[in-house]
Amino acid sequence: MSIRTELAPYLRGYEEKFTSKGEIRWLPHLLYFHPQSYSSDVVNTDSVGFRYATHGDRSYSAADHHDSESVRLLAGSSTVFGIGASSDAWTLPSRLNVHDPRDQTWLNFGGRSFNSTQELLLLTLYRHLLPKVDEIVLFSGFNNLSLARMPQVRNEDHGTFFQYNMYNEMLGRHKEPKAAGPSVKNLFRKKQEPAAVAEPVVPSITEQIDYAAELTIRHLDAWKALASTWDAKITYILQPLSGWVRDKGSREEELIFDELERMGGFAAMYGDILSREVNVEYAAKLEQGAKNLGIDFVNFSPVMTQSAAADDWLFIDRIHLTDNGHDFVARKILENI
């Protein structure tokens, strides 16, 4: 058993349906989303695939909000979805419901492994399910930055996405050198010759930051337009990374980080992104873009740095949170919006 699983055995509840190595539910337009009507002690989803958030003794979701007159949305990717939470009750939206004295329920509008294009599409495609939305908080930013380093990013109009290679292989579009072998057939049984591929060039960190920030702000402008139909307040929060918050984590975090790196983990792939300098530069560009749109912005890593104790176990990996981390972050969100 790994150290991470030993410290948090409930993580097994995500493996079959909610990881890249599990079963992926492919969808038109959105590419992929969570399984529908999934039920377990750890994760529960509604008839569409949104994760439930608890509020009092009831559970609420985008497709099952009990005829609420108005709601609040926490949107983003896997951190909002709640990878790392021991149950629905310990995700960020659920902890917001615990600590927010206002009446409206916070709904979980997160999509695992989503970029900003998919986050925006999720609202566009499913806003018909929602009642009036009073407030939207986007808790996001890392996935666009991590994907901006992928060589194929410039070939996509709206940024690349996770599962890119798997998706192209399914469609028979995976490119290999000509010497690799015979021609292949795609899903539509059309003959396709392998194409020669140039050696990929990873963009510089400055190019990654510029591209990710431009894409994020472009989509944030669309979020503002949609929010205006409800006259909803909107805030953009640049989500934290462990390395952006503090140089050394708690004892549990360091044990987990070391184990993940031995397995070929986060730092091995995204080492340059982990620096505080990258956080400052990326946040500055996002803040200026949000300001130009009239949208409030919060760089959340310094918020956590100022408040977290050295022995607080907040992260279950470099980006996802523990139950304590979710509760800590939810309280700080409410203090900063």
Buried (B, 14 or more C-beta within 10 A) or exposed (E): EEBBBEBBEBBEBBEEBBBEEEEBBEEEEBBBBBBEEBEBEBBBBBEBBBBBBBBEEEBBBBBBBEEBEBBBBBBBBBBBBBBBBBBBBBBBBBBBBBBBEEEBBBBBBBBBBBBBBBBBBBBBBBBEBBBEBBBBBBBBBBBBBBBBBBBBBBEBEBBBBBBBEBBBBBEBBBEEEEEEEEEBEBEEEEEBEBEEEEEEEEBEBEBBBBBBBBBBBBBBBBBBEBBEEBEBBBBBBBBBBBBBBBEEBBEBBEBBBEBBBEEEBBBEEBEEBBBBEBBEBBBEBBBEBBEEBEBBBBBBBBBBEEEBEEEBBBBBBBBBBBBBBBBBBBBBBBEBB
